[in-house]
Amino acid sequence: MDILDLIGNTPQARLRRMTRHLPDDIIIEAKLERFNPGGSVKDRPALKMIRDGIESGKLTAEKIILDSTSGNTGIALAMIGAALAYRVRLVMPGNVSDERKRICRAFGADLIFSDPLEGSDGAIIKCREIYEQDSQQYFKPDQYNNPANALAHEQSTGPEIWRDTQGKVTHFIAALGTTGTLVGTGRFLKRSNCEVQIIAAEPDSPFHGIEGLKHIESSIVPGIYDASVHDEKIGISTELAYETTQRLARE
């Protein structure tokens, strides 16, 4: 077994303190994607996109893996690139956390920074420009438009949730960034039981401070986004997102 075999099959943990106001028959579980070796859910699509690139012949030994990222996909690409001996170059907004920058560099990735005020869309545009200047030098997974992104979740995340809840899952909620997690997992769960409710969460404003997430109506819409998958879309304020993250850590 090597490090890439550890991607997926992450555990689920029941939230108890934060849900103590709910009736006992309502169970809310969190899927702990931090248990992936790269530390996030993005390991799944990153590995799928790279393996597809190798199998198709588009990713060869002399090419550099290039993509835009808000951080977590970059970490995943850098980690997988290191494991498979590929060079990795990442374009990310300049205001990405120092921690993410350090981790990417620790895995050997080259970093290029876009205007922090333009968010993930600015990184997407700058990455396109770099790729178009010398497309023969690069393999671009293109996480926002590569069907393998959503397919990774359709083949792994969704089946794992169905298995670990013994098919009793009634609602699935995920935030919208590339939208791959929501779309791929949602497709599998809907196919398993059309009554499962798929809920998309997004920042409630174009001007938000939640790294990596998209307010869909005001952003470059990912090519893999499929609005027909979710039953409802809810807006979350930056303040509530940070407050809830801190509560999760404490409680």
Secondary structure by P-SEA (a helix, b strand, c coil): ccccccccbbbbbbbccccccccccbbbbbcccccccccccaaaaaaaaaaaaaaacccccccccccccccaaaaaaaaaaaaabbbbbbbbcccccaaaaaaaaaabbbbbbccccccaaaaaaaaaaaaaacccccccccccccaaaaaaaaacaaaaaaaaacccccbbbbbcccaaaaaaaaaaaaaacccbbbbbbccccccccccccccccccccccccccccccbbbbbcaaaaaaaaaaaaac
